[in-house]
């Protein structure tokens, strides 16, 4: 198998970014649905706006996940870790496709600032990767834990009758926990508290903005 040079990997990462931003994501698995015994109720205008805003935030989170994993895979010299990051990104692409599909069903669009979110996340991923594999994995753990908490808050906020959005968010939450555990098993280092605080602050700005724009 041909070994990719750093320049090759950079081109692949940038190509993946363009695909994330410009092309519809393709899921490898069916979109989670509410159980057949459950009946979703029709959402009123306010509930539909709320669901659309929350799912837009979740879609942005998956755009950022693609950028983060691409950048971290680009910087590591460990082929095993690179393969692990690529697999995680592929699973996150399912989340990207699911949230995009649900946004369309709700008659809503993705965030207009997606290129900005992708670029910022890619830069952060590069910084984490250059700090070393253990710190890069620590960044994955902290990111996934914060995403898990954020998805749990969405399960609390989503309209009770929006069972399809809730099914997607619940499955995403389960898999983010698995990603964090896998990174821990791979040798992640615990990030310093100031870094964790900065990550929470940045995530708060992103979620507040993406819900509306």
Z-matrix of the N, CA and C atoms (Angstrom, degrees):
N
C 1 1.456
C 2 1.536 1 109.53
N 3 1.327 2 116.20 1 134.86
C 4 1.464 3 120.66 2 -177.64
C 5 1.517 4 111.15 3 -67.34
N 6 1.330 5 115.99 4 134.06
C 7 1.455 6 121.27 5 176.95
C 8 1.524 7 109.09 6 -86.08
N 9 1.322 8 116.39 7 129.51
C 10 1.456 9 120.17 8 179.76
C 11 1.523 10 110.30 9 -81.44
N 12 1.310 11 115.90 10 138.15
C 13 1.459 12 121.62 11 174.43
C 14 1.525 13 109.03 12 -77.87
N 15 1.345 14 118.53 13 165.96
C 16 1.471 15 120.20 14 175.08
C 17 1.526 16 112.47 15 -55.36
N 18 1.338 17 116.58 16 -38.39
C 19 1.471 18 119.26 17 178.57
C 20 1.518 19 110.84 18 -65.65
N 21 1.335 20 116.67 19 -39.52
C 22 1.467 21 120.87 20 176.96
C 23 1.524 22 109.94 21 -59.72
N 24 1.342 23 115.65 22 -47.16
C 25 1.463 24 119.90 23 -176.73
C 26 1.519 25 111.24 24 -65.01
N 27 1.348 26 117.12 25 -35.68
C 28 1.453 27 120.24 26 177.31
C 29 1.528 28 110.37 27 -64.55
N 30 1.318 29 116.51 28 -43.97
C 31 1.467 30 119.93 29 178.99
C 32 1.528 31 110.98 30 -62.74
N 33 1.342 32 115.90 31 -39.81
C 34 1.467 33 120.15 32 178.29
C 35 1.527 34 110.33 33 -63.29
N 36 1.340 35 116.26 34 -43.24
C 37 1.466 36 120.34 35 -179.72
C 38 1.525 37 111.37 36 -63.53
N 39 1.327 38 117.16 37 -42.98
C 40 1.458 39 120.48 38 179.72
C 41 1.529 40 111.17 39 -68.11
N 42 1.334 41 116.01 40 -37.34
C 43 1.463 42 119.67 41 175.70
C 44 1.524 43 110.71 42 -62.08
N 45 1.330 44 115.88 43 -42.31
C 46 1.457 45 119.95 44 177.82
C 47 1.523 46 110.96 45 -62.37
N 48 1.335 47 115.95 46 -38.37
C 49 1.457 48 119.02 47 177.46
C 50 1.516 49 112.53 48 -62.49
N 51 1.332 50 117.03 49 -43.79
C 52 1.461 51 120.56 50 178.33
C 53 1.527 52 110.82 51 -62.82
N 54 1.320 53 116.24 52 -39.51
C 55 1.463 54 119.59 53 178.16
C 56 1.526 55 111.10 54 -64.70
N 57 1.337 56 115.68 55 -40.66
C 58 1.463 57 120.21 56 178.63
C 59 1.524 58 111.25 57 -60.53
N 60 1.334 59 115.91 58 -42.00
C 61 1.465 60 120.77 59 -173.92
C 62 1.520 61 113.58 60 -84.29
N 63 1.329 62 117.66 61 -28.85
C 64 1.461 63 119.88 62 -169.75
C 65 1.524 64 115.08 63 -112.68
N 66 1.321 65 117.85 64 -21.09
C 67 1.459 66 120.35 65 -175.78
C 68 1.526 67 110.83 66 -115.90
N 69 1.331 68 117.86 67 150.62
C 70 1.466 69 119.84 68 176.48
C 71 1.528 70 110.77 69 -64.03
N 72 1.318 71 116.03 70 133.57
C 73 1.467 72 119.93 71 177.00
C 74 1.528 73 109.06 72 -70.76
N 75 1.328 74 115.78 73 147.16
C 76 1.459 75 121.23 74 179.38
C 77 1.521 76 109.04 75 -114.59
N 78 1.308 77 115.57 76 121.09
C 79 1.467 78 120.04 77 179.99
C 80 1.516 79 110.16 78 -82.92
N 81 1.317 80 116.59 79 143.58
C 82 1.459 81 121.75 80 175.66
C 83 1.522 82 111.48 81 -90.15
N 84 1.332 83 116.25 82 -8.02
C 85 1.469 84 121.85 83 -179.42
C 86 1.517 85 109.52 84 -131.33
N 87 1.329 86 117.76 85 156.02
C 88 1.470 87 120.06 86 178.05
C 89 1.526 88 110.88 87 -63.24
N 90 1.316 89 115.54 88 150.64
C 91 1.459 90 121.19 89 176.30
C 92 1.524 91 109.74 90 -66.76
N 93 1.334 92 119.01 91 131.37
C 94 1.478 93 119.96 92 176.79
C 95 1.529 94 110.89 93 -57.31
N 96 1.302 95 115.35 94 138.72
C 97 1.460 96 121.64 95 -179.72
C 98 1.516 97 109.19 96 -128.22
N 99 1.331 98 114.96 97 157.33
C 100 1.460 99 119.67 98 174.27
C 101 1.527 100 109.05 99 -64.97
N 102 1.319 101 116.31 100 151.02
C 103 1.460 102 120.98 101 179.17
C 104 1.521 103 110.49 102 -58.99
N 105 1.329 104 115.34 103 148.66
C 106 1.465 105 119.20 104 -177.21
C 107 1.515 106 112.41 105 -58.39
N 108 1.339 107 116.89 106 -31.26
C 109 1.454 108 119.87 107 -178.63
C 110 1.522 109 112.22 108 -71.85
N 111 1.338 110 115.73 109 -17.51
C 112 1.463 111 120.24 110 -179.04
C 113 1.523 112 109.44 111 -92.41
N 114 1.290 113 115.81 112 145.01
C 115 1.455 114 121.27 113 -179.75
C 116 1.526 115 109.47 114 -120.84
N 117 1.325 116 115.39 115 117.88
C 118 1.459 117 118.92 116 176.30
C 119 1.522 118 109.33 117 -71.55
N 120 1.303 119 116.91 118 140.50
C 121 1.466 120 121.13 119 177.53
C 122 1.523 121 108.85 120 -94.32
N 123 1.321 122 115.13 121 154.17
C 124 1.458 123 119.58 122 179.01
C 125 1.523 124 109.20 123 -68.00
N 126 1.319 125 116.17 124 133.42
C 127 1.460 126 120.55 125 -178.28
C 128 1.507 127 110.50 126 -85.01
N 129 1.343 128 116.33 127 139.99
C 130 1.459 129 118.13 128 172.86
C 131 1.528 130 108.78 129 -79.84
N 132 1.320 131 117.23 130 177.21
C 133 1.466 132 120.87 131 -173.11
C 134 1.528 133 111.89 132 -60.33
N 135 1.323 134 116.87 133 -41.92
C 136 1.461 135 120.18 134 -178.98
C 137 1.526 136 111.06 135 -66.71
N 138 1.328 137 116.98 136 -41.75
C 139 1.461 138 120.69 137 179.51
C 140 1.529 139 110.73 138 -65.95
N 141 1.331 140 116.08 139 -38.84
C 142 1.458 141 119.49 140 179.62
C 143 1.525 142 110.68 141 -65.03
N 144 1.334 143 116.82 142 -40.12
C 145 1.475 144 119.69 143 177.38
C 146 1.520 145 110.84 144 -63.52
N 147 1.335 146 116.27 145 -41.66
C 148 1.465 147 120.20 146 -179.75
C 149 1.526 148 110.40 147 -63.83
N 150 1.320 149 116.97 148 -48.43
C 151 1.465 150 120.22 149 179.59
C 152 1.522 151 111.17 150 -60.46
N 153 1.331 152 116.43 151 -42.59
C 154 1.463 153 120.22 152 -179.35
C 155 1.521 154 110.75 153 -63.17
N 156 1.330 155 117.24 154 -42.68
C 157 1.455 156 120.24 155 179.41
C 158 1.524 157 112.10 156 -62.83
N 159 1.325 158 116.58 157 -42.87
C 160 1.458 159 120.14 158 -179.40
C 161 1.532 160 111.35 159 -68.84
N 162 1.318 161 116.64 160 -40.63
C 163 1.464 162 118.92 161 179.01
C 164 1.527 163 111.36 162 -70.36
N 165 1.337 164 117.43 163 -28.10
C 166 1.464 165 119.82 164 174.27
C 167 1.531 166 109.63 165 -65.26
N 168 1.322 167 116.46 166 -42.32
C 169 1.470 168 120.23 167 176.85
C 170 1.533 169 110.10 168 -60.63
N 171 1.323 170 116.68 169 -43.55
C 172 1.463 171 120.01 170 -179.85
C 173 1.525 172 111.24 171 -64.75
N 174 1.322 173 116.92 172 -36.78
C 175 1.462 174 120.42 173 177.00
C 176 1.525 175 109.87 174 -64.74
N 177 1.321 176 117.68 175 -43.24
C 178 1.469 177 120.82 176 176.75
C 179 1.527 178 110.44 177 -59.22
N 180 1.319 179 116.40 178 -41.46
C 181 1.459 180 119.76 179 178.50
C 182 1.520 181 111.89 180 -59.03
N 183 1.324 182 117.07 181 -35.89
C 184 1.459 183 120.07 182 179.34
C 185 1.528 184 111.79 183 -76.74
N 186 1.330 185 117.34 184 -32.27
C 187 1.470 186 120.19 185 171.61
C 188 1.532 187 109.01 186 -60.17
N 189 1.324 188 116.42 187 -45.16
C 190 1.466 189 120.63 188 179.00
C 191 1.523 190 111.26 189 -64.72
N 192 1.337 191 117.37 190 -37.59
C 193 1.461 192 120.14 191 179.58
C 194 1.523 193 110.93 192 -62.30
N 195 1.335 194 116.47 193 -40.25
C 196 1.464 195 119.24 194 177.62
C 197 1.524 196 110.82 195 -61.29
N 198 1.329 197 116.15 196 -42.79
C 199 1.464 198 120.24 197 -179.89
C 200 1.523 199 111.60 198 -66.40
N 201 1.319 200 116.70 199 -44.30
C 202 1.463 201 120.82 200 -178.54
C 203 1.523 202 111.42 201 -61.54
N 204 1.324 203 116.80 202 -51.21
C 205 1.458 204 119.86 203 -177.73
C 206 1.523 205 111.44 204 -65.08
N 207 1.336 206 117.46 205 -36.76
C 208 1.467 207 120.26 206 178.14
C 209 1.527 208 110.62 207 -62.48
N 210 1.337 209 115.99 208 -45.05
C 211 1.462 210 119.91 209 -178.76
C 212 1.521 211 111.57 210 -67.25
N 213 1.321 212 116.65 211 -40.34
C 214 1.464 213 119.31 212 -179.64
C 215 1.533 214 111.21 213 -69.33
N 216 1.336 215 116.96 214 -37.05
C 217 1.465 216 119.80 215 175.78
C 218 1.526 217 110.93 216 -66.34
N 219 1.321 218 116.14 217 -31.47
C 220 1.464 219 121.16 218 179.70
C 221 1.526 220 111.81 219 -67.36
N 222 1.321 221 117.29 220 -36.98
C 223 1.462 222 120.86 221 -171.69
C 224 1.521 223 114.19 222 -90.05
N 225 1.331 224 118.58 223 -23.64
C 226 1.466 225 118.72 224 -177.31
C 227 1.526 226 111.35 225 -73.03
N 228 1.332 227 115.44 226 148.24
C 229 1.470 228 121.35 227 174.53
C 230 1.518 229 111.38 228 -101.40
N 231 1.327 230 115.93 229 -2.71
C 232 1.463 231 121.69 230 -178.95
C 233 1.531 232 108.51 231 -90.47
N 234 1.331 233 116.80 232 111.50
C 235 1.459 234 120.15 233 -176.54
C 236 1.523 235 111.80 234 -64.01
N 237 1.335 236 116.78 235 -33.64
C 238 1.460 237 119.50 236 177.24
C 239 1.515 238 111.70 237 -64.78
N 240 1.332 239 116.51 238 -43.18
C 241 1.458 240 120.30 239 178.23
C 242 1.521 241 110.42 240 -66.81
N 243 1.333 242 116.37 241 -39.17
C 244 1.462 243 118.96 242 178.51
C 245 1.535 244 110.24 243 -59.42
N 246 1.320 245 116.28 244 -43.58
C 247 1.466 246 120.13 245 179.08
C 248 1.531 247 110.59 246 -62.89
N 249 1.340 248 116.41 247 -39.26
C 250 1.468 249 121.09 248 178.20
C 251 1.530 250 110.62 249 -61.83
N 252 1.328 251 116.68 250 -45.05
C 253 1.463 252 120.82 251 -179.39
C 254 1.526 253 111.39 252 -66.34
N 255 1.314 254 117.23 253 -38.43
C 256 1.466 255 120.82 254 178.36
C 257 1.523 256 110.27 255 -64.35
N 258 1.336 257 117.49 256 -41.82
C 259 1.473 258 120.72 257 178.46
C 260 1.520 259 110.48 258 -63.10
N 261 1.333 260 116.81 259 -42.54
C 262 1.466 261 119.95 260 179.19
C 263 1.524 262 110.80 261 -63.04
N 264 1.334 263 116.61 262 -40.41
C 265 1.464 264 120.46 263 178.71
C 266 1.517 265 110.97 264 -63.43
N 267 1.322 266 117.44 265 -36.56
C 268 1.465 267 120.63 266 178.71
C 269 1.524 268 110.85 267 -65.28
N 270 1.329 269 116.38 268 -39.04
C 271 1.461 270 119.21 269 177.50
C 272 1.524 271 110.42 270 -68.32
N 273 1.330 272 116.20 271 -38.82
C 274 1.461 273 119.68 272 177.42
C 275 1.535 274 111.03 273 -65.38
N 276 1.340 275 117.27 274 -27.19
C 277 1.462 276 119.15 275 178.05
C 278 1.529 277 110.68 276 -65.68
N 279 1.328 278 116.81 277 -32.08
C 280 1.468 279 118.82 278 172.64
C 281 1.518 280 109.95 279 -59.47
N 282 1.332 281 116.29 280 -44.41
C 283 1.470 282 120.27 281 179.13
C 284 1.530 283 110.21 282 -60.83
N 285 1.334 284 116.07 283 -40.83
C 286 1.461 285 120.70 284 178.89
C 287 1.524 286 110.31 285 -59.69
N 288 1.324 287 116.22 286 -45.72
C 289 1.468 288 120.46 287 -179.47
C 290 1.526 289 111.04 288 -66.62
N 291 1.336 290 117.15 289 -41.79
C 292 1.464 291 120.08 290 -179.38
C 293 1.528 292 111.74 291 -61.95
N 294 1.330 293 116.17 292 -45.35
C 295 1.461 294 118.71 293 -178.17
C 296 1.525 295 111.41 294 -69.29
N 297 1.337 296 117.20 295 -35.70
C 298 1.463 297 119.87 296 177.05
C 299 1.523 298 110.72 297 -64.66
N 300 1.316 299 116.19 298 -41.58
C 301 1.464 300 120.42 299 178.65
C 302 1.528 301 110.99 300 -62.50
N 303 1.328 302 115.86 301 -43.62
C 304 1.472 303 118.91 302 -178.71
C 305 1.521 304 111.05 303 -67.58
N 306 1.339 305 117.76 304 -37.56
C 307 1.459 306 120.48 305 175.93
C 308 1.526 307 110.58 306 -58.02
N 309 1.330 308 116.54 307 -44.88
C 310 1.463 309 120.36 308 179.78
C 311 1.525 310 110.81 309 -62.60
N 312 1.324 311 116.98 310 -40.08
C 313 1.467 312 120.45 311 178.53
C 314 1.527 313 111.51 312 -63.48
N 315 1.322 314 116.30 313 -31.72
C 316 1.472 315 121.17 314 179.71
C 317 1.520 316 111.64 315 -85.50
N 318 1.330 317 117.24 316 2.00
C 319 1.462 318 121.15 317 179.91
C 320 1.514 319 113.01 318 70.72
N 321 1.331 320 116.80 319 30.19
C 322 1.467 321 121.51 320 -176.74
C 323 1.523 322 109.79 321 -121.05
N 324 1.319 323 115.57 322 164.06
C 325 1.460 324 122.27 323 -179.41
C 326 1.524 325 109.96 324 -111.57
N 327 1.339 326 116.30 325 160.52
C 328 1.463 327 119.53 326 173.39
C 329 1.529 328 110.60 327 -67.02
N 330 1.312 329 116.45 328 171.68
C 331 1.461 330 121.61 329 178.85
C 332 1.526 331 110.85 330 -63.20
N 333 1.318 332 115.91 331 136.75
C 334 1.461 333 120.76 332 176.27
C 335 1.527 334 111.74 333 -69.23
N 336 1.329 335 115.95 334 -16.12
C 337 1.468 336 120.58 335 -176.93
C 338 1.524 337 112.59 336 -97.45
N 339 1.315 338 117.63 337 15.62
C 340 1.468 339 119.70 338 -177.75
C 341 1.532 340 113.92 339 -54.01
N 342 1.348 341 119.66 340 -40.75
C 343 1.476 342 117.87 341 177.24
C 344 1.525 343 112.69 342 -59.58
N 345 1.337 344 116.32 343 -37.51
C 346 1.465 345 120.15 344 177.81
C 347 1.518 346 110.76 345 -65.60
N 348 1.334 347 116.80 346 -45.10
C 349 1.463 348 120.28 347 -179.73
C 350 1.524 349 110.09 348 -62.63
N 351 1.336 350 116.45 349 -42.84
C 352 1.468 351 119.38 350 -179.18
C 353 1.534 352 110.53 351 -62.83
N 354 1.323 353 116.71 352 -46.63
C 355 1.455 354 120.03 353 -178.51
C 356 1.515 355 112.40 354 -62.39
N 357 1.322 356 116.89 355 -42.84
C 358 1.460 357 119.94 356 178.83
C 359 1.511 358 111.92 357 -64.28
N 360 1.335 359 116.91 358 -42.87
C 361 1.462 360 120.43 359 -179.88
C 362 1.520 361 111.24 360 -67.17
N 363 1.333 362 116.79 361 -36.18
C 364 1.467 363 119.48 362 179.01
C 365 1.536 364 109.72 363 -65.07
N 366 1.325 365 116.71 364 -41.81
C 367 1.453 366 120.00 365 177.61
C 368 1.512 367 112.43 366 -62.66
N 369 1.321 368 116.69 367 -41.59
C 370 1.465 369 120.51 368 178.22
C 371 1.530 370 110.00 369 -64.63
N 372 1.339 371 116.35 370 -41.62
C 373 1.457 372 120.02 371 178.96
C 374 1.519 373 112.25 372 -62.83
N 375 1.339 374 116.42 373 -38.10
C 376 1.467 375 119.78 374 176.39
C 377 1.522 376 110.68 375 -62.22
N 378 1.335 377 115.90 376 -45.61
C 379 1.459 378 119.42 377 179.61
C 380 1.511 379 112.09 378 -61.25
N 381 1.336 380 116.45 379 -43.25
C 382 1.466 381 120.25 380 179.33
C 383 1.521 382 110.63 381 -64.21
N 384 1.338 383 116.40 382 -41.52
C 385 1.460 384 119.61 383 -179.37
C 386 1.507 385 112.72 384 -66.45
N 387 1.320 386 116.89 385 -40.35
C 388 1.459 387 120.38 386 -179.21
C 389 1.526 388 112.34 387 -68.75
N 390 1.332 389 116.75 388 -22.21
C 391 1.468 390 120.38 389 178.00
C 392 1.526 391 111.69 390 -71.14
N 393 1.333 392 117.38 391 -15.85
C 394 1.467 393 121.07 392 -179.72
C 395 1.513 394 111.12 393 123.00
N 396 1.326 395 115.84 394 154.83
C 397 1.458 396 120.33 395 -174.17
C 398 1.526 397 113.34 396 -61.52
N 399 1.325 398 117.12 397 -40.93
C 400 1.466 399 119.46 398 -178.10
C 401 1.523 400 110.74 399 -64.60
N 402 1.335 401 117.29 400 -40.42
C 403 1.461 402 120.43 401 177.48
C 404 1.520 403 110.67 402 -70.83
N 405 1.329 404 117.15 403 -36.60
C 406 1.459 405 120.93 404 177.54
C 407 1.524 406 110.65 405 -61.14
N 408 1.330 407 115.60 406 -44.09
C 409 1.464 408 119.51 407 177.08
C 410 1.527 409 111.51 408 -66.69
N 411 1.336 410 116.73 409 -35.61
C 412 1.457 411 119.84 410 175.31
C 413 1.511 412 111.78 411 -61.33
N 414 1.328 413 115.26 412 -36.62
C 415 1.458 414 119.99 413 176.98
C 416 1.525 415 110.21 414 -65.21
N 417 1.336 416 117.25 415 -39.20
C 418 1.462 417 120.91 416 176.45
C 419 1.524 418 110.45 417 -60.25
N 420 1.345 419 115.80 418 -46.79
C 421 1.463 420 119.94 419 -178.77
C 422 1.521 421 110.84 420 -58.98
N 423 1.328 422 117.30 421 -49.43
C 424 1.455 423 120.22 422 -177.50
C 425 1.530 424 111.34 423 -66.38
N 426 1.320 425 116.55 424 -40.29
C 427 1.467 426 119.92 425 177.71
C 428 1.519 427 110.70 426 -59.87
N 429 1.332 428 116.61 427 -47.99
C 430 1.457 429 119.81 428 -176.97
C 431 1.526 430 111.62 429 -67.08
N 432 1.327 431 116.89 430 -34.31
C 433 1.472 432 118.77 431 177.57
C 434 1.517 433 110.78 432 -67.10
N 435 1.325 434 116.33 433 -39.56
C 436 1.463 435 118.88 434 178.22
C 437 1.527 436 110.77 435 -68.81
N 438 1.333 437 116.81 436 -37.57
C 439 1.463 438 120.04 437 177.01
C 440 1.525 439 110.22 438 -65.10
N 441 1.325 440 116.55 439 -40.39
C 442 1.469 441 120.08 440 177.68
C 443 1.530 442 110.51 441 -57.44
N 444 1.336 443 116.56 442 -46.71
C 445 1.467 444 120.28 443 179.42
C 446 1.526 445 111.34 444 -64.09
N 447 1.307 446 115.61 445 -39.29
C 448 1.453 447 121.25 446 179.86
C 449 1.536 448 110.99 447 -65.44
N 450 1.335 449 117.52 448 -40.57
C 451 1.462 450 120.88 449 178.32
C 452 1.525 451 110.86 450 -68.61
N 453 1.317 452 116.69 451 -36.52
C 454 1.463 453 119.48 452 176.24
C 455 1.524 454 110.46 453 -61.96
N 456 1.335 455 117.03 454 -39.68
C 457 1.470 456 119.40 455 177.71
C 458 1.524 457 110.80 456 -64.55
N 459 1.323 458 117.20 457 -33.32
C 460 1.462 459 119.91 458 177.83
C 461 1.519 460 111.36 459 -69.63
N 462 1.325 461 116.72 460 -35.75
C 463 1.465 462 119.02 461 175.80
C 464 1.523 463 110.79 462 -62.85
N 465 1.321 464 116.67 463 -30.37
C 466 1.459 465 120.36 464 176.84
C 467 1.535 466 111.94 465 -75.71
N 468 1.348 467 116.90 466 -30.13
C 469 1.465 468 120.95 467 -174.43
C 470 1.521 469 114.38 468 -93.97
N 471 1.316 470 118.01 469 -27.34
C 472 1.460 471 119.62 470 -177.69
C 473 1.527 472 110.61 471 -61.00
N 474 1.330 473 117.24 472 143.51
C 475 1.467 474 119.77 473 177.01
C 476 1.528 475 111.39 474 -55.09
N 477 1.310 476 116.06 475 140.98
C 478 1.465 477 120.32 476 -177.31
C 479 1.524 478 111.50 477 -59.17
N 480 1.325 479 117.09 478 -31.06
C 481 1.450 480 120.20 479 -177.95
C 482 1.510 481 114.90 480 -83.28
N 483 1.320 482 117.76 481 -7.20
C 484 1.463 483 120.35 482 -179.07
C 485 1.527 484 109.00 483 -88.34
N 486 1.322 485 115.23 484 71.51
C 487 1.452 486 120.27 485 -173.67
C 488 1.523 487 112.55 486 -70.08
N 489 1.326 488 117.39 487 -29.35
C 490 1.463 489 118.97 488 -179.12
C 491 1.522 490 111.84 489 -69.76
N 492 1.344 491 116.71 490 -43.38
C 493 1.463 492 119.11 491 175.48
C 494 1.518 493 110.61 492 -63.35
N 495 1.312 494 116.26 493 -40.69
C 496 1.456 495 120.33 494 -178.41
C 497 1.534 496 111.39 495 -64.33
N 498 1.340 497 116.97 496 -36.89
C 499 1.464 498 120.07 497 178.90
C 500 1.523 499 110.80 498 -65.50
N 501 1.328 500 116.80 499 -40.83
C 502 1.467 501 120.86 500 178.60
C 503 1.523 502 110.41 501 -63.88
N 504 1.318 503 116.41 502 -48.35
C 505 1.465 504 120.67 503 -177.12
C 506 1.529 505 110.97 504 -63.84
N 507 1.334 506 116.99 505 -39.90
C 508 1.467 507 120.05 506 179.85
C 509 1.527 508 111.18 507 -63.18
N 510 1.343 509 117.45 508 -41.43
C 511 1.467 510 120.02 509 179.01
C 512 1.520 511 111.26 510 -68.42
N 513 1.326 512 116.79 511 -40.56
C 514 1.460 513 120.33 512 177.19
C 515 1.528 514 110.46 513 -59.95
N 516 1.312 515 117.01 514 -44.45
C 517 1.463 516 121.56 515 -179.25
C 518 1.526 517 110.60 516 -59.36
N 519 1.318 518 116.94 517 -44.14
C 520 1.463 519 121.13 518 179.35
C 521 1.528 520 110.93 519 -59.56
N 522 1.323 521 116.98 520 -42.69
C 523 1.459 522 120.35 521 -176.39
C 524 1.524 523 112.48 522 -76.31
N 525 1.332 524 118.32 523 -28.30
C 526 1.463 525 119.74 524 175.18
C 527 1.529 526 110.10 525 -66.30
N 528 1.322 527 116.91 526 -37.00
C 529 1.469 528 120.46 527 175.67
C 530 1.526 529 109.88 528 -61.25
N 531 1.332 530 116.66 529 -42.63
C 532 1.467 531 120.56 530 179.67
C 533 1.526 532 111.20 531 -63.58
N 534 1.341 533 117.41 532 -38.21
C 535 1.463 534 120.37 533 178.67
C 536 1.533 535 110.79 534 -64.33
N 537 1.316 536 116.58 535 -41.30
C 538 1.466 537 119.84 536 178.82
C 539 1.527 538 110.78 537 -63.69
N 540 1.338 539 116.54 538 -42.92
C 541 1.462 540 119.89 539 -179.73
C 542 1.532 541 110.92 540 -65.07
N 543 1.330 542 116.79 541 -39.13
C 544 1.464 543 119.97 542 179.19
C 545 1.523 544 110.84 543 -64.41
N 546 1.326 545 117.39 544 -39.14
C 547 1.466 546 120.64 545 178.50
C 548 1.522 547 110.68 546 -66.98
N 549 1.326 548 117.20 547 -38.28
C 550 1.465 549 119.95 548 176.42
C 551 1.526 550 110.80 549 -61.62
N 552 1.314 551 116.27 550 -44.32
C 553 1.461 552 120.69 551 -179.36
C 554 1.524 553 111.38 552 -65.17
N 555 1.341 554 116.37 553 -26.96
C 556 1.469 555 120.65 554 -178.48
C 557 1.526 556 112.67 555 -82.28
N 558 1.344 557 117.87 556 -3.43
C 559 1.465 558 120.01 557 175.31
C 560 1.515 559 115.70 558 109.00
N 561 1.335 560 117.55 559 28.79
C 562 1.463 561 120.81 560 -179.35
C 563 1.524 562 111.85 561 -64.83
N 564 1.335 563 115.80 562 144.06
C 565 1.467 564 121.82 563 172.30
C 566 1.519 565 109.08 564 -98.73
N 567 1.332 566 115.28 565 145.42
C 568 1.455 567 120.44 566 179.20
C 569 1.530 568 109.67 567 -72.74
N 570 1.325 569 116.78 568 128.46
C 571 1.459 570 120.27 569 -177.76
C 572 1.528 571 111.21 570 -74.46
N 573 1.325 572 118.01 571 150.08
C 574 1.470 573 120.83 572 175.03
C 575 1.526 574 111.27 573 -61.93
N 576 1.314 575 116.64 574 149.84
C 577 1.461 576 121.31 575 -177.99
C 578 1.526 577 113.37 576 -57.16
N 579 1.353 578 119.96 577 -40.55
C 580 1.473 579 118.21 578 178.82
C 581 1.531 580 112.93 579 -59.59
N 582 1.338 581 116.78 580 -36.62
C 583 1.462 582 120.16 581 178.34
C 584 1.531 583 110.08 582 -66.53
N 585 1.331 584 115.85 583 -42.75
C 586 1.459 585 119.29 584 178.51
C 587 1.530 586 110.85 585 -61.18
N 588 1.338 587 115.52 586 -40.09
C 589 1.465 588 119.35 587 178.93
C 590 1.513 589 112.40 588 -64.67
N 591 1.321 590 116.65 589 -41.13
C 592 1.465 591 120.17 590 177.62
C 593 1.524 592 110.77 591 -64.01
N 594 1.318 593 116.78 592 -38.95
C 595 1.458 594 120.24 593 178.17
C 596 1.522 595 110.86 594 -63.28
N 597 1.331 596 117.31 595 -41.68
C 598 1.467 597 120.22 596 178.72
C 599 1.526 598 111.00 597 -64.74
N 600 1.327 599 116.55 598 -39.90
C 601 1.461 600 120.13 599 -179.99
C 602 1.529 601 110.94 600 -65.09
N 603 1.330 602 115.89 601 -43.49
C 604 1.466 603 119.56 602 179.44
C 605 1.519 604 110.80 603 -64.79
N 606 1.331 605 116.64 604 -40.04
C 607 1.460 606 120.34 605 179.25
C 608 1.528 607 111.11 606 -64.84
N 609 1.313 608 117.03 607 -36.54
C 610 1.462 609 120.51 608 179.62
C 611 1.522 610 111.28 609 -65.19
N 612 1.326 611 116.07 610 -42.41
C 613 1.479 612 119.82 611 176.99
C 614 1.525 613 110.24 612 -61.29
N 615 1.325 614 115.40 613 -44.81
C 616 1.465 615 119.69 614 -178.82
C 617 1.517 616 111.46 615 -62.61
N 618 1.336 617 117.65 616 -46.75
C 619 1.466 618 119.88 617 -175.74
C 620 1.531 619 111.63 618 -67.40
N 621 1.319 620 116.51 619 -40.17
C 622 1.464 621 118.97 620 179.61
C 623 1.525 622 111.67 621 -64.98
N 624 1.333 623 115.65 622 -37.14
C 625 1.465 624 119.81 623 -179.27
C 626 1.518 625 111.48 624 -75.94
N 627 1.341 626 116.28 625 -46.96
C 628 1.458 627 120.85 626 -175.15
C 629 1.527 628 112.73 627 -65.26
N 630 1.324 629 117.32 628 -28.98
C 631 1.465 630 118.92 629 179.63
C 632 1.526 631 111.62 630 -62.99
N 633 1.338 632 116.40 631 -25.13
C 634 1.454 633 120.90 632 -175.69
C 635 1.534 634 114.06 633 -109.25
N 636 1.334 635 116.62 634 -30.41
C 637 1.469 636 119.86 635 -174.23
C 638 1.522 637 109.97 636 -116.09
